[in-house]
Amino acid sequence: MSKIIIEKRDRAMNSNVFVVHTPKGRFVVKLKKGQISDQDYAEKETLENLKIKNIPKILLMKKYSANTFVKVIKYINGKHIYGVLSEKEYQALLDSEEKLEHELEKIKGPKFIVNNLKNRLEWINKSSENSYITGLSRELLEDKIAFTMENYVLSHDDLNRDNILFEKDEKGQIAANILDFESLEYAPKDYQFASMLASSLLLEGENINQIRQTIWLRGKNLERILYLMQIRTLDGLHFFIEKNRQSVSNSNQIVTDFIKRYFIANEKIKMERDKIREREGNNEEIFYR
């Protein structure tokens, strides 16, 4: 290849993202509003030190214009897969998330923001003009599970399918390569896992029964994970409703599609939690297999 080819990624919501093909290889270029922050530097340092294969490295951060800066990121191989995953792809994603969780939990210190879920829900409740959003956020604030979570760990809270590339090697083994670590934050333990289940699996059409089994196989508390998944779907729903209301996106069809997906996903989680409450009310012993 003797020329430079630039592909724009239209699904990005907070940045202008381009994949640049050059004679020396491929790179991801992100144009972001604002100035380079301490969190951007912390992200760069974290990626340089993470002991995980096939993660992005930030090669360059530089001021681009008065209120915009540029990030140049090492390109990671693989392809995006949307919709229901094959068994191997599903397992590869679970394996990648678990390895990432293990490594991120080792990182301590005041480098990243803290996602206080109570404050987040209260802000959503006060800032939204949508009655469904305000009603749901109030329900979650008053939930019996709310804010019994004190163990905060560094987490990637945006493991949606746009941030995952599936790569197959010559032996047919599949790896799920995680991208875009701008969503690193300190959050309650298990929030990363719940976020992955909600935004990368449930939104893409995975069966809620399989997700329930995945929670059980990981040895997690079902109702706690479902509660955290609801917070994640509420957060996504609120984000895209605001995007739609502001009418500033040139990807309005994508925004509308995500609103529908988040709404349906949240209703599925609510139904699952209602079943748990019904069984508890009947004093039934529950096995999640």
C-alpha contacts under 8 A as a table, 3 or more apart, distances in Angstrom:
res1	aa1	res2	aa2	distance
1	M	4	I	7.84
1	M	22	T	7.14
1	M	23	P	5.48
2	S	22	T	7.48
2	S	23	P	5.77
3	K	22	T	6.47
3	K	23	P	6.87
4	I	20	V	6.90
4	I	21	H	5.49
4	I	22	T	4.77
4	I	23	P	7.25
5	I	20	V	5.84
5	I	21	H	4.98
5	I	22	T	6.80
6	I	18	F	6.40
6	I	19	V	5.77
6	I	20	V	4.56
6	I	21	H	6.25
7	E	18	F	5.37
7	E	19	V	5.08
7	E	20	V	6.43
8	K	16	N	7.69
8	K	17	V	5.99
8	K	18	F	4.42
8	K	19	V	6.50
9	R	12	A	6.28
9	R	16	N	7.55
9	R	17	V	5.46
9	R	18	F	5.79
9	R	19	V	7.52
10	D	17	V	7.67
10	D	251	S	7.07
11	R	162	D	7.87
11	R	251	S	7.37
11	R	254	I	7.16
12	A	15	S	6.05
12	A	16	N	6.69
12	A	17	V	6.53
13	M	16	N	7.81
13	M	249	S	7.78
14	N	32	K	7.35
15	S	30	K	6.27
15	S	31	L	5.70
15	S	32	K	5.03
15	S	33	K	7.36
16	N	30	K	5.66
16	N	31	L	5.10
16	N	32	K	6.76
17	V	28	V	7.10
17	V	29	V	5.83
17	V	30	K	4.59
17	V	31	L	6.55
18	F	28	V	5.77
18	F	29	V	5.15
18	F	30	K	6.43
19	V	26	R	6.88
19	V	27	F	5.77
19	V	28	V	4.60
19	V	29	V	6.29
20	V	26	R	5.54
20	V	27	F	5.21
20	V	28	V	6.16
20	V	29	V	7.09
21	H	25	G	6.10
21	H	26	R	4.53
21	H	27	F	6.70
22	T	25	G	5.19
22	T	26	R	5.95
26	R	74	K	7.48
26	R	75	Y	5.64
27	F	72	V	6.68
27	F	73	I	5.83
27	F	74	K	5.33
27	F	75	Y	4.74
28	V	72	V	5.79
28	V	73	I	5.01
28	V	74	K	6.43
28	V	75	Y	5.79
29	V	70	V	6.90
29	V	71	K	5.70
29	V	72	V	4.68
29	V	73	I	6.33
30	K	70	V	5.59
30	K	71	K	5.12
30	K	72	V	6.59
31	L	64	Y	7.94
31	L	68	T	6.61
31	L	69	F	5.85
31	L	70	V	4.69
31	L	71	K	6.66
32	K	68	T	5.48
32	K	69	F	5.49
32	K	70	V	6.31
32	K	71	K	7.99
33	K	67	N	5.82
33	K	68	T	4.45
33	K	69	F	6.58
34	G	67	N	4.83
34	G	68	T	5.18
34	G	69	F	6.80
35	Q	63	K	7.32
35	Q	67	N	6.38
35	Q	68	T	6.42
35	Q	69	F	6.24
36	I	40	D	6.21
36	I	41	Y	7.74
36	I	61	M	7.66
36	I	62	K	7.76
36	I	63	K	7.55
36	I	69	F	6.69
37	S	40	D	5.17
37	S	41	Y	6.70
38	D	41	Y	5.19
38	D	42	A	6.16
38	D	111	K	7.42
39	Q	42	A	4.83
39	Q	43	E	6.00
39	Q	111	K	6.47
39	Q	112	F	5.85
39	Q	113	I	7.93
40	D	43	E	5.08
40	D	44	K	6.33
40	D	182	E	7.36
41	Y	44	K	5.09
41	Y	45	E	6.24
42	A	45	E	5.10
42	A	46	T	6.02
42	A	111	K	5.94
42	A	112	F	7.21
43	E	46	T	5.10
43	E	47	L	6.20
43	E	181	F	6.73
43	E	182	E	6.75
43	E	184	L	7.48
44	K	47	L	5.35
44	K	48	E	6.34
44	K	57	K	7.07
44	K	58	I	5.74
45	E	48	E	5.17
45	E	49	N	6.49
46	T	49	N	5.28
46	T	50	L	6.06
47	L	50	L	5.30
47	L	55	I	7.39
47	L	56	P	7.04
47	L	57	K	5.96
47	L	58	I	7.66
48	E	57	K	6.49
50	L	103	E	6.87
50	L	104	L	7.99
51	K	103	E	7.27
52	I	55	I	6.69
52	I	99	K	7.69
52	I	100	L	7.51
54	N	76	I	6.46
54	N	77	N	7.97
54	N	177	N	6.00
54	N	178	I	7.87
55	I	76	I	6.87
55	I	177	N	6.45
55	I	178	I	6.26
55	I	179	L	6.57
56	P	73	I	6.37
56	P	74	K	5.42
56	P	75	Y	6.67
56	P	76	I	6.30
56	P	179	L	6.28
56	P	180	D	7.51
57	K	73	I	5.63
57	K	74	K	5.23
58	I	61	M	7.40
58	I	71	K	6.90
58	I	72	V	6.03
58	I	73	I	4.45
58	I	74	K	6.35
59	L	71	K	7.59
59	L	72	V	5.51
59	L	73	I	5.41
59	L	74	K	6.54
60	L	70	V	7.81
60	L	71	K	5.66
60	L	72	V	5.01
60	L	73	I	7.09
61	M	69	F	7.16
61	M	70	V	5.67
61	M	71	K	4.61
61	M	72	V	6.54
62	K	69	F	5.64
62	K	70	V	5.42
62	K	71	K	6.79
63	K	66	A	7.69
63	K	68	T	6.41
63	K	69	F	4.24
63	K	70	V	6.23
64	Y	67	N	7.80
64	Y	68	T	5.41
64	Y	69	F	4.51
64	Y	70	V	5.77
65	S	68	T	5.06
65	S	69	F	6.59
76	I	165	L	7.76
76	I	177	N	7.47
76	I	179	L	7.97
77	N	165	L	7.09
77	N	167	E	6.53
77	N	177	N	7.99
78	G	165	L	4.79
78	G	166	F	4.88
78	G	167	E	4.19
78	G	168	K	7.47
78	G	177	N	7.48
79	K	165	L	4.84
79	K	166	F	5.27
79	K	167	E	6.54
80	H	161	R	7.00
80	H	162	D	6.74
80	H	164	I	6.50
80	H	165	L	5.00
80	H	166	F	6.33
81	I	85	L	7.63
81	I	161	R	7.06
81	I	165	L	7.39
81	I	166	F	7.09
82	Y	85	L	7.76
82	Y	161	R	6.59
82	Y	204	E	6.51
83	G	204	E	4.60
83	G	205	G	5.98
83	G	206	E	7.71
84	V	201	L	7.52
84	V	204	E	6.02
84	V	205	G	5.68
84	V	206	E	5.49
85	L	88	K	7.86
85	L	89	E	5.60
85	L	90	Y	5.51
85	L	206	E	7.74
86	S	89	E	5.15
86	S	90	Y	5.99
87	E	90	Y	5.10
87	E	91	Q	6.21
88	K	91	Q	5.19
88	K	92	A	6.08
88	K	174	I	6.75
89	E	92	A	5.01
89	E	93	L	6.26
89	E	166	F	7.33
89	E	174	I	6.48
89	E	175	A	7.56
89	E	176	A	7.38
90	Y	93	L	5.31
90	Y	94	L	6.46
91	Q	94	L	5.07
91	Q	95	D	6.10
92	A	95	D	5.09
92	A	96	S	6.17
92	A	174	I	6.26
92	A	175	A	5.35
92	A	176	A	5.46
93	L	96	S	5.17
93	L	97	E	6.20
93	L	175	A	7.39
93	L	176	A	5.20
94	L	97	E	5.25
94	L	98	E	6.19
95	D	98	E	5.21
95	D	99	K	6.23
96	S	99	K	5.21
96	S	100	L	6.12
96	S	175	A	7.57
96	S	176	A	6.07
96	S	177	N	7.20
96	S	178	I	7.54
97	E	100	L	5.10
97	E	101	E	6.06
97	E	193	F	7.08
97	E	196	M	7.74
98	E	101	E	5.03
98	E	102	H	6.23
98	E	193	F	7.93
99	K	102	H	5.13
99	K	103	E	6.37
100	L	103	E	5.22
100	L	104	L	6.01
101	E	104	L	5.28
101	E	105	E	6.08
101	E	155	S	6.94
101	E	192	Q	7.47
102	H	105	E	5.55
102	H	106	K	7.13
103	E	106	K	5.63
103	E	107	I	7.47
104	L	107	I	5.49
104	L	153	V	7.36
104	L	154	L	5.42
104	L	155	S	6.49
105	E	108	K	7.63
105	E	153	V	5.38
105	E	154	L	5.68
105	E	155	S	7.67
107	I	153	V	7.94
107	I	154	L	6.68
108	K	153	V	7.83
108	K	154	L	7.53
109	G	112	F	7.91
110	P	113	I	7.56
112	F	184	L	6.99
112	F	185	E	5.35
112	F	186	Y	6.61
113	I	185	E	5.32
113	I	186	Y	6.21
114	V	185	E	5.76
114	V	186	Y	4.56
114	V	187	A	6.16
115	N	120	R	7.28
115	N	185	E	6.42
115	N	186	Y	5.88
115	N	187	A	5.14
116	N	119	N	5.41
116	N	120	R	6.15
116	N	187	A	6.97
117	L	120	R	4.88
117	L	121	L	6.08
117	L	147	F	7.49
117	L	187	A	7.88
118	K	121	L	5.23
118	K	122	E	6.14
118	K	141	L	6.83
118	K	146	A	7.82
118	K	147	F	6.79
119	N	122	E	5.06
119	N	123	W	6.06
120	R	123	W	5.16
120	R	124	I	6.23
121	L	124	I	5.07
121	L	125	N	6.05
121	L	137	S	5.72
121	L	138	R	7.83
121	L	140	L	7.73
121	L	141	L	6.79
121	L	231	I	7.84
122	E	125	N	5.01
122	E	126	K	6.20
122	E	137	S	7.34
122	E	138	R	7.96
122	E	141	L	7.59
123	W	126	K	5.20
123	W	127	S	5.88
124	I	127	S	5.23
124	I	128	S	5.80
124	I	133	I	7.64
124	I	134	T	7.25
124	I	137	S	6.96
124	I	235	D	7.78
124	I	238	H	7.25
125	N	128	S	5.85
125	N	133	I	6.95
125	N	134	T	4.72
125	N	135	G	7.84
125	N	137	S	5.63
125	N	138	R	6.76
126	K	134	T	7.48
128	S	131	S	7.89
128	S	133	I	6.70
128	S	134	T	6.44
128	S	238	H	7.40
129	E	133	I	7.92
129	E	134	T	7.56
130	N	133	I	5.36
130	N	134	T	6.30
131	S	134	T	5.12
131	S	135	G	5.92
132	Y	135	G	5.21
132	Y	136	L	6.08
133	I	136	L	5.26
133	I	137	S	6.01
133	I	234	L	7.14
133	I	237	L	7.94
133	I	238	H	6.77
134	T	137	S	5.22
134	T	138	R	6.15
135	G	138	R	5.23
135	G	139	E	6.30
136	L	139	E	5.01
136	L	140	L	6.25
136	L	234	L	7.66
137	S	140	L	5.15
137	S	141	L	6.14
137	S	234	L	7.45
138	R	141	L	5.02
138	R	142	E	6.24
139	E	142	E	5.22
139	E	143	D	6.02
140	L	143	D	4.97
140	L	146	A	6.86
140	L	227	Y	7.89
140	L	231	I	7.54
141	L	146	A	6.22
142	E	146	A	6.86
143	D	146	A	5.29
145	I	148	T	6.24
145	I	224	R	6.86
145	I	227	Y	7.49
146	A	149	M	7.78
147	F	150	E	7.52
149	M	152	Y	7.84
149	M	188	P	5.94
149	M	189	K	7.67
150	E	188	P	6.59
151	N	188	P	5.59
151	N	189	K	5.82
152	Y	186	Y	5.73
152	Y	187	A	4.96
152	Y	188	P	4.32
152	Y	189	K	5.58
153	V	186	Y	5.09
153	V	187	A	5.63
153	V	188	P	6.23
153	V	189	K	5.72
154	L	184	L	6.61
154	L	185	E	5.43
154	L	186	Y	4.29
154	L	187	A	6.33
155	S	183	S	7.95
155	S	184	L	5.44
155	S	185	E	5.43
155	S	186	Y	5.84
155	S	187	A	6.14
155	S	189	K	8.00
155	S	191	Y	7.32
155	S	192	Q	5.46
156	H	159	L	6.74
156	H	181	F	6.75
156	H	183	S	5.49
156	H	184	L	4.63
156	H	185	E	6.63
156	H	192	Q	5.66
157	D	183	S	5.81
157	D	184	L	6.63
157	D	185	E	7.39
157	D	191	Y	6.98
157	D	192	Q	5.11
157	D	195	S	5.78
157	D	196	M	7.59
158	D	163	N	7.66
158	D	183	S	6.02
158	D	192	Q	7.82
158	D	195	S	6.54
158	D	196	M	7.17
158	D	199	S	7.40
159	L	163	N	6.02
159	L	164	I	7.25
159	L	178	I	7.66
159	L	192	Q	7.73
159	L	195	S	6.49
159	L	196	M	4.95
159	L	199	S	6.54
159	L	200	S	6.02
160	N	163	N	5.57
160	N	164	I	7.02
160	N	196	M	6.56
160	N	199	S	4.87
160	N	200	S	4.24
161	R	164	I	5.22
161	R	165	L	7.89
161	R	199	S	7.44
161	R	200	S	5.06
162	D	165	L	7.82
163	N	178	I	5.86
163	N	179	L	4.74
163	N	180	D	6.03
164	I	176	A	6.24
164	I	177	N	5.53
164	I	178	I	4.71
164	I	179	L	5.84
165	L	176	A	5.67
165	L	177	N	5.02
165	L	178	I	6.56
165	L	179	L	7.58
166	F	174	I	6.67
166	F	175	A	5.70
166	F	176	A	4.57
166	F	177	N	6.16
167	E	174	I	5.53
167	E	175	A	5.20
167	E	176	A	6.38
167	E	177	N	7.27
168	K	171	K	7.85
168	K	172	G	5.64
168	K	173	Q	5.48
168	K	174	I	4.44
168	K	175	A	6.46
169	D	172	G	5.33
169	D	173	Q	5.47
169	D	174	I	6.57
170	E	173	Q	7.44
180	D	183	S	7.30
181	F	184	L	5.77
187	A	191	Y	6.39
187	A	192	Q	7.93
188	P	191	Y	5.67
189	K	192	Q	7.38
190	D	193	F	5.09
190	D	194	A	6.11
190	D	225	I	7.12
190	D	228	L	8.00
191	Y	194	A	4.99
191	Y	195	S	5.90
191	Y	225	I	7.70
191	Y	228	L	6.12
191	Y	229	M	7.78
192	Q	195	S	5.02
192	Q	196	M	6.19
193	F	196	M	5.21
193	F	197	L	6.33
194	A	197	L	5.09
194	A	198	A	6.15
194	A	225	I	5.65
194	A	226	L	7.25
194	A	228	L	5.84
194	A	229	M	4.99
194	A	232	R	7.67
195	S	198	A	5.14
195	S	199	S	5.88
195	S	200	S	7.71
195	S	228	L	7.49
195	S	229	M	5.93
195	S	232	R	5.85
196	M	199	S	5.51
196	M	200	S	5.19
196	M	201	L	6.82
197	L	200	S	5.87
197	L	201	L	5.10
197	L	202	L	6.18
197	L	211	I	6.94
197	L	229	M	7.21
198	A	201	L	5.77
198	A	202	L	4.95
198	A	203	L	6.26
198	A	229	M	5.52
198	A	230	Q	7.93
198	A	232	R	6.91
198	A	233	T	6.64
198	A	265	A	7.39
199	S	202	L	6.20
199	S	203	L	5.34
199	S	204	E	7.59
199	S	232	R	7.69
199	S	233	T	7.27
200	S	203	L	6.23
200	S	204	E	6.37
201	L	204	E	5.22
201	L	205	G	6.59
201	L	206	E	5.37
201	L	211	I	7.93
202	L	205	G	5.35
202	L	206	E	5.05
202	L	207	N	7.06
202	L	208	I	7.00
202	L	211	I	7.74
202	L	265	A	6.09
203	L	206	E	7.40
203	L	261	R	5.63
203	L	262	Y	6.53
203	L	265	A	5.91
206	E	210	Q	7.21
206	E	211	I	7.36
207	N	210	Q	5.38
207	N	211	I	6.54
208	I	211	I	4.96
208	I	212	R	6.08
208	I	268	K	7.36
208	I	269	I	7.97
209	N	212	R	5.01
209	N	213	Q	6.28
210	Q	213	Q	5.02
210	Q	214	T	6.13
211	I	214	T	4.93
211	I	215	I	6.31
212	R	215	I	5.24
212	R	216	W	6.40
212	R	222	L	7.17
212	R	288	Y	6.94
212	R	289	R	7.75
213	Q	216	W	5.01
213	Q	217	L	6.09
213	Q	288	Y	6.41
213	Q	289	R	5.42
214	T	217	L	5.13
214	T	218	R	6.25
215	I	218	R	5.29
215	I	219	G	6.50
215	I	220	K	5.57
215	I	221	N	7.37
215	I	222	L	6.27
215	I	225	I	7.51
216	W	219	G	5.09
216	W	220	K	5.88
216	W	221	N	7.43
216	W	222	L	6.91
216	W	288	Y	6.05
216	W	289	R	6.61
217	L	220	K	7.67
217	L	289	R	7.97
220	K	225	I	7.20
221	N	224	R	5.45
221	N	225	I	6.28
222	L	225	I	5.34
222	L	226	L	6.15
223	E	226	L	5.07
223	E	227	Y	6.04
223	E	273	R	6.78
223	E	276	I	7.69
224	R	227	Y	5.08
224	R	228	L	6.33
225	I	228	L	5.09
225	I	229	M	6.06
226	L	229	M	4.87
226	L	230	Q	6.20
226	L	269	I	6.40
226	L	273	R	7.13
227	Y	230	Q	5.13
227	Y	231	I	6.54
228	L	231	I	5.09
228	L	232	R	6.36
229	M	232	R	5.03
229	M	233	T	6.22
229	M	269	I	7.59
230	Q	233	T	5.09
230	Q	234	L	5.97
230	Q	266	N	5.97
230	Q	269	I	6.64
230	Q	270	K	7.74
231	I	234	L	5.09
231	I	235	D	6.07
232	R	235	D	5.09
232	R	236	G	6.26
233	T	236	G	5.08
233	T	237	L	6.00
233	T	262	Y	5.61
233	T	263	F	7.64
233	T	265	A	7.02
233	T	266	N	5.86
234	L	237	L	5.03
234	L	238	H	6.04
234	L	262	Y	7.44
234	L	266	N	7.21
235	D	238	H	5.23
235	D	239	F	6.17
236	G	239	F	5.05
236	G	240	F	6.28
236	G	262	Y	6.64
237	L	240	F	5.41
237	L	241	I	6.05
237	L	258	F	7.63
237	L	259	I	5.67
237	L	262	Y	5.46
237	L	263	F	6.72
238	H	241	I	5.20
238	H	242	E	6.17
239	F	242	E	5.32
239	F	243	K	6.31
240	F	243	K	4.78
240	F	244	N	6.08
240	F	255	V	5.91
240	F	256	T	7.71
240	F	258	F	6.91
240	F	259	I	6.00
241	I	244	N	5.03
241	I	245	R	6.06
241	I	255	V	7.89
241	I	259	I	6.56
242	E	245	R	4.93
242	E	246	Q	6.05
243	K	246	Q	5.31
243	K	247	S	6.26
243	K	248	V	6.89
243	K	249	S	6.83
243	K	255	V	7.16
244	N	247	S	5.12
244	N	248	V	7.61
244	N	249	S	7.52
244	N	252	N	6.89
244	N	255	V	6.48
244	N	256	T	7.22
247	S	252	N	7.62
249	S	252	N	5.94
251	S	254	I	5.37
251	S	255	V	6.41
252	N	255	V	4.98
252	N	256	T	6.12
253	Q	256	T	5.11
253	Q	257	D	6.11
254	I	257	D	5.08
254	I	258	F	6.26
255	V	258	F	5.20
255	V	259	I	6.31
256	T	259	I	5.14
256	T	260	K	6.49
257	D	260	K	5.30
257	D	261	R	6.29
258	F	261	R	4.92
258	F	262	Y	6.00
259	I	262	Y	5.32
259	I	263	F	6.13
260	K	263	F	5.17
260	K	264	I	6.17
261	R	264	I	5.25
261	R	265	A	6.01
262	Y	265	A	5.06
262	Y	266	N	6.04
263	F	266	N	5.25
263	F	267	E	6.29
264	I	267	E	5.14
264	I	268	K	6.30
265	A	268	K	5.15
265	A	269	I	6.40
266	N	269	I	5.11
266	N	270	K	6.18
267	E	270	K	5.01
267	E	271	M	6.19
268	K	271	M	5.17
268	K	272	E	6.29
269	I	272	E	5.04
269	I	273	R	6.21
270	K	273	R	5.10
270	K	274	D	6.09
271	M	274	D	4.99
271	M	275	K	6.35
272	E	275	K	5.21
272	E	276	I	6.61
273	R	276	I	5.08
273	R	277	R	6.38
274	D	277	R	5.11
274	D	278	E	6.11
275	K	278	E	5.03
275	K	279	R	6.18
276	I	279	R	5.18
276	I	280	E	6.11
277	R	280	E	5.00
277	R	281	G	6.01
278	E	281	G	5.01
278	E	282	N	6.33
279	R	282	N	5.04
279	R	283	N	6.12
279	R	284	E	5.26
279	R	285	E	7.64
279	R	286	I	7.41
280	E	283	N	4.84
280	E	284	E	5.97
280	E	285	E	7.84
281	G	284	E	7.71
